[in-house]
């Protein structure tokens, strides 16, 4: 059992509590309220509210001026850490009762975790998933709200998994989740690093901090675990520097424990050679070759047989919103992808360009999210314009920002020689419609940035919006 480091206590600790809560709105009689300092608000401001609603104990970093008789106050150095440890203990440390594998990196987390879940289910093993897209407890699906949920949610679902007989759980581990100690007090049997590129610099002060937060996850792995990293990414070696875990590597370009080569690539799939064994897979692109290699290595490290792993890999289906495509009656290919970072957009467009014959046009619809890292916006504009035949810049999830201002920032990255091939349409549905109207037979439309999301967030409201459904409807209508 993990222990919280306590700095001071006011009141009696020998009391029976009901629930743990870190949101004061959910506090009820005999609950423990943990005051967390967040990016937008500080839970210490709601200690009185929690007390008024019946909290029996308060966990905080700074004791309030007004101490209420009958309430126990526990001062800790780090409330995030305290919540993680308390959550794990409250639910009986479920991560120690199954094999928990964490997948981290800028791109590929959802694909790798989701496909590992898919593969292990196909292998007949009881499996769980904690991802951006969804949470799976065996065959039961729950809606996901964050890449890495809060500590209480993580441990709640892990306990449900253990009680349901789940043996393996694959979990996306975000930099936010690591930094906010949401994964502390969890027992991982393995960690996987996919890659690192420009992202989340609105949250982390610089790239070095972003990298070091990822590294912190590997530093904390026990010696009984494995650390599997992509060494074609220079940060892969960094992840291994101080880990006590068994060091394992994968790569397409350099020497590694798990090595792959792309032998053939089409829109319907690709032929890979993995450790001298050939396998046809339904997922395409070099980025997916890396993802599949990570999956292969993880499966081997968890004890699956090589031939069974390869056979199952050949049956894996693409994750929703990750290079999800359709071909219309007019033979227009529409691809929806979550690519919302420069690296991801570059990977998808390079994959498309490597497969097409050269006669087709590549029409890209792309924007950037509001209230997020603004530095990447001109970079995204440059990549889209340089690697596409035509580009429609549009709104993504503008949140509280003016979408037209975001588009203007994206446009500043467009090289002068490519400017004539770009247009801007703020309304995302109209932008997708324009791309569909431009497209002729055999052309390719890429709609990037939102992928699996079924909403658009504007001024604090979420409106129904599904890129894949919309492009499907538009191509069907316009073909008539």
Secondary structure, DSSP 8 states (H G I E B T S, - for coil): -----EEEEES-S------EESSGGG--TT-EEE--B-SS-BGGGGHHHHHHTT-SEEEESS--SS--TT-EEEEES-HHHHHHHHHHHHTT-GGGGSEEEEEESSSSHHHHHHHHHHHHHHTT--EEEE-SSEEEETTEEEE--SSS--HHHHHHHHHHHHHTT--EEEEE--HHHHHTTTTTT---SEEEE----S--TTTSSSHHHHHHHHHHHHHT--TTSEEEEETTSTHHHHHHTT--SEEEEEESSS--SEEEEEEEEETTEEEEEETTEEEEES--SHHHHHHHHHHHHHHHHTT--HHHHHHHHTT----TTSSEEEE-TT--EEEEE---SHHHHHHHHHHHHHHS-SSS-EEEEE---TTS-STHHHHHHHHHHHH-SEEEE--S--BTS-HHHHHHHHHTTS-GGGGGGEEE-SSHHHHHHHHHHH--TT-EEEEES-TT--EEEETTEEEE--HHHHHHHHHHHHT-
